Amino acid sequence: MNTGFNHIVWKNNTLYLLDQRKLPLHEEMVECKTVEAVIEAIKCMVVRGAPAIGIVAAYAAVISVNSYLDESESNREIEWREAIATDLDQIEQARPTAVNLMWAVNEMRQLLISVEAKDACNRAHELAVKIHREDIESNTRMAEMACELFADSEGAAFSVITHCNTGSLATGGYGTALGVIRKAWERKLIDQVYADETRPWLQGARLTAWELQRDGVPVTLNADGAAAWLMAEKNIRWAIVGADRITANGDVANKIGTYALAIQARYHGVKFMVVAPSSTIDMQLASGKDIEIEMRTEHELTQFTGHRVAPEGIDVINPVFDVTPATLIDAIVTDKGVVLNPDENSMAALFGESEQD
């Protein structure tokens, strides 16, 4: 299934990003010619979704390399590595929770350690394109593996529920959790998708609903607080979500509200699936307690479309992510394989050796 739109475009040494803040009403591209412009696009959520942020970070590194090595040959070997290293540090700090960003920056760091100045521009660009391409390929593999887990649901089609946006917009293309949903719809395994609106940025309402509607997949939008009622009343058999970071014991950091959805799923006998590329796995963190949770501005809660909806002076707490314990997760699907009932042993069996190499 072709999603029919390009949201991350590299052309003439410039990065173009579909402005996700303006969807679904307007489809506008933001032009990023500098590292600072890319960082701002990440921070202000022109682009969001852990895999997509990682890809965009890789292209930001290419912009950095080009900006220093397209200039005079003089003092290149003395100055360019230090200058680019500073840029990479700033890119890495754009958002703290999603590990894909740090992973992509580190891939660039490793490349630039030994590459010669004359080759750096081409090599950096090749790596960014590779990261982008492999993300799309891994999305497709994960969708295939995930659909195999629906074998026990053969027969009449069933419904699924998802949270936030995990589709093409959140990745290099196709999607993680939404990629699974797309594949399941193609195979006639599901008949309905329920999309949490996903407060406060409404990624479900603005982005997931937009993507699925474009693809002709039957989607029904619901308030986040309606998820438990839907599980009790509708034929929902799986909750399928993405991830921004997964730790060594299988705990999952994802958009705020995921933890609550997992608790509701367990109570109602609905299975819970997390779909994420292996770059989202952080085997250096023992558990979700070690994950830094990003806090965002109070205005995201006290205002709506520029209009105040809460009393002046009210205290506000606005965590962007929460951590779902591994004990509430039935399956973690990655491009390297599937972990059922994740814990530190099953995670180590699939990821431990490669992470230690």
Disulfide bonds with the S-S distance in Angstrom:
none
